[in-house]
Amino acid sequence: MRLRRAAPQGSTTTLFRITTEDVVVRDQPIARGSMICLLLPGANLDAEVFPDPEKFDISRANANKHLGLVVAATPVLAATGAD
């Protein structure tokens, strides 16, 4: 079984943020005040973090870190009027 690669239609797939401090990510410096774009569909595809990242495996040691396997916050759904 493989995990879904595409987000459902109408969902947010990118988030833009501005850094509040200087940081280094994988040897790449990012200055305070820089705009960054988070691409959510690629969030779990880092093979260094998740061996065989496209495989559905709830028994992996770090499954609770996989965004495709987290529990949704139901109060947010309630606030939108979703049933």
N, C-alpha and C positions, 0 to 999 in steps of 0.2 A: 504494500500500500504506500502511495506517495502523498506528500502533503500538497495542498492547494498552492499553486504558484501565483495566481492572479487574485486580486482582491475582488470581492463582490461589487457589482455595478453600483455606483453611487457612493462608495466608501472612500475615505481619505487614504491615499497611498503615499503622500509626502507631507512632511512637517518642516517648517522653517523655524529656526531658532537663532538667537544671537548669543554668543558666548559671553559669560559674565567674568571670566578670568582667562589668562593664558593657559593653554593646555597643550599636551603633546599626545597624539594618537598615532600609534605605529610609526614612531620616529618622525611624524609630520607635525611641526608646530602650527598651532592655530591661535592667533592673537585675540586678546580680549576685544569684544565688540565686532568680531567677524560674524557674518551671516553664514549659517550652515544649513544644509538640506538633508534631512533624514529620509531615506528611501525605505519605507516599511516593508515592501515585498522582499527585499534582500536581507532583512534583519536576522534571519536564522541560517543563512547560507555560508557562514564562515566555518570551513572544515577544521580549522584549528580549535574551535569551540565545540562544534557538533560533528563528530565523525559521521560520514555519510549523511549530510544535513537534510537531504530530501526524503530520507526514509522515515516513515511513521514509526516511532519507537518510544513508547511511553515508559519503557524500562531503562532508558539511558540514565546514567548517574546524574546528569544535570537537566533532566526533563523539565523541571520547574523553572528553568531559565529560558525555555523555548517559547517565543511569543505565540506560536500556533497552538500551544497546549495550555495556555493560561485560562483562568476562569474570568469571564466578563463581569464587569461591575454592574449589577442589576439596578442600583439606584440611578445610574445614568440613563438606562432604558426607560425607567419609570418617569424620569424628568422630561423625556421627550414625548411622552404619551404613547409609547409603543406598547402593544399588547403582548 
